[in-house]
Amino acid sequence: MAQQMQISGTIKDGTTEELIPGVSVLRKGTSTGTVSDIDGKYTIAAEQGDTLMFSYLGMQPISRVANASVIDVIMQAEDIGLDEVVVIGYGTTTKAKMVGAVSSLGKEKLEETPFYNVGSSLQGQVPGLVVQNNGGGPGSSPNISIRGAGSPLYVIDGVITTEQDFNTLNSNDIETISFLKDAAATAVYGSKAGNGIVLVTTRRGQEGKINVNYSYNYQMSQPTVLPGMLNSYEYALIQNQANAYDGTPATYTSEQLEIIRNHGDLDTYPDNNWPDLTLKNFAPEQRHNLSLNGGSKRTNYFVSLGYADQGGILKEDVVNYNRLNIRSNVVSKFEEIGLEVGMNINASFENYQEPSAGMYSIWRAVNQNTNPMYRAYNEDGTLAGGGNGDHPLALTSPDAGYNKNRDKFINTQLSLNWAVPQVEGLKFGAMANYRNGDGWGKLWEKNVPLYMQDGSVMNQPPPQLTVASYYNQRVYFETSANYQRTFGLHGVDATFVYNLNTNRMEDMSAFRRGYLSGAVDQLFAGPADGKDNNGTEAEGANAGYVMRVKYDFNYKYILEFSGRYDGNDNFAPEQRWGFFPALSAAWNVTDEPFMKNLSNRNIVNDLKLRVSYGETGITQGVNRFGYIPVYNLEPNAYNIGGNLVNGYSEGDLVNPLELTWYTRRSLNYGVDFSSLGGKLTGTFEYFYYRTTGFLVSPKDIYALPLGKDLPQIKSNSAQRRAGFELSMNYRGQLGALKYEIGGNYSYFNQLWEQLDTENEATLMNPYIRETHRTDYWGGGAVLVTEGLYQTEEEILNNPRLLSSTATQQGDIKYTDANGDGKIDEQDKRTVGLPSLPHGTYGLNFSLKYKGWSMNGLFQGTGDRYLAFDNFMIVEAKRRTYQFQQDYWTEDNPNSLFPRVSHIEQINGGNNSNATYPSDYYLKNAKYFRLRNLQVGYDLKHSLLDGVDWVSNCRIFVNGTNLFTISPVMDYFDPEQAETGSGVQTYGYPVQRTFAVGLNVGF
């Protein structure tokens, strides 16, 4: 029987010789362990010959054999240079051997930015990643783009999945996220990889005792921007000013103005601040996460449960989002035969509810559509009618119907990996994944009664109900073979994969309208007259053969060839399969003899040069099964015997051999480096993409046969996009203070080399054509302005719009760009930049001192343009914000808005951004904001020092969007919801949050 012994010692940092508290000490193969105390000392009972394992965040794990009663340990900082392991498509590699453009983000960075949505946590942290929030409503998700491309492909634990699955991930379950950018990294995913890959690896259990971790986060949120509202007196003055400009009688007499100013008759002339009446000061949010991980030599496990709940900013609790996440990752190893078996199960359950009007309508009613003199209540306490029906208190009432949505899915994955015992370096693998999901939605549109001052009920539409549901399932199957071995100075790594992905979906909906009563919100209670229902079904599949072969000579020269022979069921059999290859090379320059002097002096510790070229495919915009000629079902097409019956019409014309994916060719140059003994690390990338094979339906070439567009065919259109990325990070230590600072910057631009959809007249106009024009504002060509007319002489001596027959001082003055003496379509120009930022950056820092920690993230964008929504510009009755008083007068010639009017189309619509879009209303929405700031303290360094069963107990305070610098912050948040054409619009506001939290481990 092995001899029992008591082992003690101290644990030091090998660089600073500081004692390290909180180091985990574990007897390998058992659950017996301890943690070093505040003085870096530990004591553990063990048997002679046991292996003791020492681990600590930021330090290299080490092991020692239990052969003495005193074992002192010196730990070294983790190597964050070129030996870091990076997850790539169908495998892993190290930075030293990586040849593609790949960025990665670890769980520590995600924990420092505790947003409920994973996508929001990425903003500003990854070079080349463009994350755009669209407002801040409960359950909202940002749009993600890699290097300015479209929506990327998402891969979670090796399975191609959907954006929904990514957005519902519990960030506490994530181990790493890799972002695959160039063809060398993405070609193995073939025809779906043209926009880059977001590759997620979830956590796995570690051998050792059971670790239980619980975290709680409670936060309060408020809008980052709430512009000041006009009071009734200010609103009335604007109405009268509009009358003066329109040449109409004043809306309010001087006596009425005095009554309004003094609040002399609030029943007739109310003074309501609608945001104050409808919004809370803060909205509550909370999150809980519980996880267990551990294992033995045979089996490791990670099990977690996460719950998030977000309340709304409305005073009435009618907006809510909650999500439940469940995950179980179990891996069993049979080392005697080299087999590893994994079973992963995860599920998500989401619920969202808002009033039936929707947040767009509600926010517009609260801020823009309801003036301060609209009565909130009648004298008897009933809700007042008489307006346009957009009564904010009625729209946000719990009795105003609802829009409920529920989504859930469950993933089950089984994996087998066999390292062939008789053949060193040879592995075979198989994996199957089944996803089952369904959802349900119920929209009950019901109006709250509004009463006129005489007691009568305002006429409103009767209630109506829509119920919808869907079901989908996806099956993924994969087999693989990998051979990796080093022969002397020669390294070989070859991977071959076959995978098959199938999916099926069904949905249905039912509708009833004209309910006689709002008492019963069920389908059966609705009248049969006007009822409707619908349903569809869809299925799809794709398969692929993947290969990747890598050769390296002494880790110095690396050459890799990869590709995928991809099959997509969306195309005709003759066009269904395509091969997408990539070739890449790397050179670890610091391994050369001539670099030794620089390396020994810590001037250049690591230097690697990379280059890659390859092809990927894009299927976005390709008509589903567009190669099959079909007939369209037309409901209620004919009246036969007094009954409406269905009919058929001819479908789109097709050309099967022309319908296939676009091709995107990628060229990437990269430099990875480190200096100062590995403390300073960085990466620089230059990228160039050229996309061809766009599908178009030719116009203006042939007469349209049968009244149909010509079929989609491949065009000669070509688009290119290029840019660069730079990221740098520095880690250091001053005594017990550990610090880290990093930053990244990315920029891209793009243009059409050739665009076949442009007609000859447009192509010949260099001012409005898209061909050979870098990006511009998304609303298209606009009229260029020279401010506002200030004098009658300016009006008489300058060309105007033909419709502008009543031009006055304070109207917009347009530039006669082509000099023909008139203002028309020919004077339009493309200006500005899209709202999708071309330049993005992030700055982060981290400080750790004994038990204290602080980290922060600053994030921002370069120039990006948004236009005022037309509702903020037009009639005087829409003027509700304080800043909308900044209109033209003789005393305010350089105003934000033109002269005010009661008529949108005054002077032929000269000042309307909807009728005549111009650069006058374009605003640069670039911004710089403190995205996240967190300060925490681990009680294990003080109060809980002697409590062995607690491994950590960290409390923290956190804030997001704490301050923002932007030219538009006086009007709206730069990340506020917008239309697809770059126009600011209404919706749930972006939120600033203040949080307290607890992380405790046992």
Residue, then its C-alpha position, 0 to 999 in steps of 0.5 A: m500500500a502506498q505511503q500517505m504523506q503531508i506535502s506543503g510548499t510555496i508557489k512563486d511567479g518565476t518572473t517577479e518572484e511574487l508569491i501567488p495566492g489562489v493556485s489550484v493544487l490537485r492530485k491527478g486522477t482524484s477529486t482531492g485538491t486545495v488552493s494556495d493561501i494569500d501568502g502563496k502557501y499550500t498543504i495537501a495530503a497525498e500518497q507517495g508517487d502521486t502527481l500534483m497538478f498546479s494551475y492558475l489563470g495566466m500561468q502555465p500549468i505544471s505538475r510535480v511528483a509527490n516524493a518529498s514533504v516540501i515541494d516549492v513551485i515556480m510558475q511561468a506566465e503563459d506563452i501568448g505568442l506564436d505557440e497559442v492554439v487556434v481553432i480553425g475549420y475542421g481542426t486546430t493549429t498554432k499561431a506558429k503554423m497558422v497560414g490563414a487570416v484568423s482572429s480569436l477571442g477567449k472566454e476571459k474577454l467575453e467575461e469582461t464584457p457581460f452583454y446578454n448577447v454574444g454578438s454585442s460582446l464582440q464589438g471593438q474586440v476583434p480586428g475586421l469585425v463590424v458589429q452594428n447594434n440596431g437599437g437596444g430592445p430586450g432580446s435584440s441582436p446586432n448585425i455582424s460583418i467580417r471585413g464589410a461583407g454580408s452575413p457570415l457563416y456560423v459554425i458551433d462545435g463543428v456544425i454549420t448552423t444559423e445566426q439564431d443559434f449564435n445569438t442565443l448562445n450563453s456567453n458563459d458556455i463559450e471557450t473560444i470564438s475564431f473568426l476565419k477571414d481569408a480563403a485559406a481559412t474559409a475554403v474548406y466551407g465552400s460555397k457558403a464561406g464567401n462572407g467569412i466564418v464565425l467558429v465557436t467552441t464551447r467549454r469542456g470539462q477538465e480532469g480533476k475535482i468537481n468545480v461548481n461556479y455560479s454567477y449573478n448579474y443584476q443591471m439597470s438600463q436607461p436610454t443613452v439619448l433622450p432629447g429634451m421635449l418641447n412644452s406646450y408653450e414652445y410647441a404653440l410658438i412653433q405653430n404660430q411661426a409656421n402660420a406666419y411663413d405659410g401666410t395663414p392665420a395664427t393657430y393661437t391668439s396672444e391670449q391663448l398663448e398667455i393661458i398656455r404659458n401660465h397653465g391657466d386651462l390645462d384641460t383645454y391646453p394640456d402640457n404633457n411630457w409623453p416620455d415622462l408619462t410612459l417611460k421608467n427611469f430604469a429598466p431591470e435586467q438580470r442573469h443567472n449562470l450555474s455550471l459544473n465541470g470536472g472529471s476523471k482520467r476516463t470521463n470529463y464533463f461540463v454542465s451549465l444552466g443559464y437564465a436571462d431576463q430583460g424588462g422594458i423601459l415602459k412604465e407598464d410591464v408590457v415588454n419582456y424578454n427571457r431566455l433559458n440555456i441548457r448545455s451538457n458536454v461529456v467526453s469519455k476516453f478509452e486510452e487503451i484503444g485510443l478512442e474518445v467519445g463525446m456527447n453534447i446536448n444543448a437547448s435554448f428557450e426564448n420568450y418575447q412579448e411587446p404591445s401589439a402596436g410594436m415598439y416602432s409605433i410606440w416610440r414614434a407616438v411617444n416622441q414624435n407623433t403626439n404633441p404636448m397639447y394632446r390630452a392624456y386624460n379626460e376630467d373623469g379619468t378616462l383616456a382622452g380621444g380626439g387625436n390620430g389614435d396614437h395615444p401613448l398611454a393607450l398603446t402601452s396599456p396592458d389592455a392594448g393587446y400583445n405580440k407574443n413569440r416563443d422559440k426553442f430548439i434542442n441540439t444533440q451531438l455524438s462524436l467519435n475520435w479514434a487515434v489508431p494505436q498502431v499508426e502514430g499520428l493517424k486519427f479517424g473521426a465521425m460526428a452526427n448532430y440533430r437539431n429540432g426547433d419550433g416556434w409560436g407567435k400570437l398577435w392580438e391587436k386590440n385597442v384600448p377605449l378612448y373617450m371624447q370630452d362629451g363622453s362618447v367613445m372614439n371610433q377604432p378598428p375592432p380586434q383581430l388575431t393572428v396565430a403562427s407557428y413553425y417547425n424545423q429540423r436539421v441533420y448533420f453528419e460528418t466523417s474525417a481522417n487526419y494524419q499528423r506527424t513529424f519526420g525529423l525536420h519535416g512536418v506533415d498534417a493532412t485532413f480529409v472530411y466528408n459531410l452532409n447537411t439536410n434540413r426541413m421546415e414547415d410553417m402555418s398561420a391563421f387569422r381572424r378579424g372583426y371580433l365583436s368583443g375583446a374579451v376572448d383572444q382565441l381563434f374560435a371567438g372570431p367571426a368566420d367572415g374574413k378568416d384566413n390561413n396559410g402554410t408552407e413547407a421547405e427542404g434542402a441539403n448540401a454535401g461536401y468533400v474537404m481536404r487540407v494538406k500542410y507541410d512544414f520544414n522545421y516549423k520555419y517554412i509552411l505550405e498549405f493547400s486546402g479546398r472543398y468539392d461542394g454540392n448545393d441542391n439549389f442548382a441544376p445537376e449540371q451546376r450543382w458541384g464546384f471546387f473551391p481551392a486555396l493555397s497559402a504559405a508562411w515563413n517564420v523569419t525569426d527561426e533564421p540565423f540572421m534573426k538570432n541577434l534581434s531575438n536574443r536582445n528581445i527586439v524581435n522575438d517572433l516574426k512570421l510572414r503569411v500569404s494566401y490566395g483562394e476561392t470561395g462561393i456565395t449563394q446569397g440572392v440566388n433564387r431558391f430552386g430557380y432552375i426549375p420551371v414552375y406555375n404559381l398558385e394564385p389564391n382566389a383568382y376566379n369567381i365561379g358560381g359565386n365562389l372564389v377559387n384558386g388559379y395558376s399563373e406562369g412562374d419566372l422564366v429560367n435558364p438552369l445552366e446559368l444559375t449557380w453561385y458567385t465566386r469570390r477570390s481572396l488575396n491576403y498578406g499577413v504579418d505576426f510579430s512579438s517583441l520585448g520578450g513576448k510582452l508586445t504582440g501584434t498582427f497586420e493584415y492586408f486583404y483584397y477580394r474580387t467577386t464575379g458571377f453575379l446573377v442578373s435578369p437582363k433589362d433593356i435588351y429584349a422585349l419582355p416575353l409573356g410579360k415576364d422578366l428574362p431568367q437570371i443569368k451570370s453577368n460580367s459584373a465584378q466587385r472588389r473590396a480591399g482594406f487592412e487590419l492592425s492589432m497590438n497588445y502589450r502585457g506587463q507587470l510592476g510588482a504585484l500590479k499586472y496590466e494589459i493594454g491593446g488596440n485594433y483598427s480596421y478599414f475597408n472600401q469597395l467599388w464595382e469594376q463593372l455593373d451590368t445593371e447600370n444603363e448606358a446613360t447612368l454609366m456615362n454620368p461620373y457623378i451618379r454611377e456606381t461603377h468605379r465609385t467607392d462607397y457612398w451614403g446608402g440612400g443613393a444620389v442626392l441633391v447637393t445644397e449650399g445652406l438656406y436662402q438668406t435674402e430675396e436676391e439669392i432667391l432671384n439670382n439662383p436656379r431653383l426646382l421647377s416645382s419651387t414656385a413659392t420659395q422664401q428665405g429659409d428654404i433649402k438652396y440647391t447647387d446647380a451641379n451641372g450648370d444648366g440653369k435649373i435644379d433637377e435629377q441631373d444635379k444629383r450626386t453620390v456623397g458621404l459614406p454608408s451607415l456600415p462603418h468602413g473604419t472601426y477601432g477598439l482600445n482595451f485595458s486590464l489591471k490586476y492588483k492582488g484581489w482587485s481587477m479593472n478592465g475597460l473597452f473603448q470602441g468607435t467608428g470612422d465616418r458613417y452617414l445617417a439622414f434625419d427621418n422625414f418625420m423630424i423635418v416636415e410639418a410643424k405638428r411633428r415638432t416635439y423635440q427641443f432641438q427642433q426649435d433650431y429652424w430658420t429665422e432671420d436671427n438664426p440663419n445657420s439653423l439645423f432645419p429650414r423654415v417651419s411650415h404646416i405643410e410637408q409639400i410647401n413650396g413644391g416639397n422643396n424642404s422635404n427629404a422624402t420628395y427631394p433627398s439632399d445632403y442637407y439632412l445627412k449627419n455624420a454618425k461616427y462615434f467614440r464610446l466607453r463600451n464597457l467598464q468593470v471593477g471587481y474584487d475577489l474576497k478570497h484575498s481577504l475575508l474568505d482567505g481561510v475557506d478552502w471550499v471556496s475557490n473564488c468569490r468575486i464581486f464587481v460593478n459594471g457599466t456599458n455605454l457610459f459615455t459617447i462622443s458623436p456629432v449626432m448625440d444631441y439628436f439620437d444615438p449613433e447606433q439607433a435603429e435605421t432603415g436599410s437605406g441609411v435613414q434614422t428611424y424609430g425603435y427601442p433606444v440604445q441602452r446605458t447599463f449599470a450592473v452589480g454582479l457576483n462570481v463564486g466558485f466551489 
